[in-house]
């Protein structure tokens, strides 16, 4: 929680610096081109930093979610491969046996049962 507070403080300080008008604006002069370019680069860096932090936290969250989703369940998805825009092949484990499924928008077909001892089969 301490890291989030520090990040939030840093974020707000950077946001205030990017949006703060230059000292020249108080003298009613037009801001320089350099100041505008600097603000643009800093704003871009700020947005990219936020996206990087969010992607790392979301990846951690999604990894925890997916691990919890399949643990202790009778049916779990082992692997998914896209074969076309709307078709895919899945290897699922159901009640200790593995199956190869073909999935289309209108149908799910069992292609084969993977026997024990086969690569990808039960050990």
Beta strands, then each sheet from edge to edge (+ up, - down):
strand 1: 75-82
strand 2: 88-94
strand 3: 97-103
strand 4: 108-114
sheet 1: 1+ 2- 3+ 4-
end
